[in-house]
Amino acid sequence: MSYLLLKHLHITCVVLSGLGFALRGWWMLRESPMLHQRLARIAPHVIDSTLLGSAITMAVMSAQYPFYQPWLTAKFFGLLAYILLGMMALKRGKTKAIRARFFILALLSYAYIVSVALTRNPLIVL
């Protein structure tokens, strides 16, 4: 697979993952039964696995790795924060208010990851 095709797959998965998370967060806030539908539980795992696989493959193909490239290190830690915050938002938060706060923080983490990817700068640019 060419690097350019892989990059487009990665970007598509980034968009789908972010939109899917935002939709599931909206459903969580609205207490929609859609959040518990089979597709809403399975699709994120497929998309995120493809996203992670494409990221690892691109890193290997380009010889750019976290802990070697500061911007990739920032994305790595941003991803960890996004995963943890997202889990608290969608599953583990005890009240809706707590889940809503974690949802906002997870969205901010997602925005940070995207900004680092676009600028290759780990600093928050205002």
Number of C-alpha atoms within 10 A of each C-alpha: 6 8 13 10 10 17 16 12 15 21 16 13 21 20 14 17 20 17 12 16 20 16 15 23 24 16 16 21 16 12 13 13 9 15 18 13 10 9 10 15 13 10 14 18 12 12 19 17 13 16 23 14 14 20 17 14 16 19 14 11 11 10 10 14 16 14 11 10 13 16 20 21 15 21 23 16 14 22 17 13 17 23 15 14 23 24 16 19 27 21 10 14 18 10 9 15 12 13 23 19 14 23 27 16 17 26 18 15 22 23 15 21 24 18 17 21 15 9 12 16 15 19 13 9 9 3
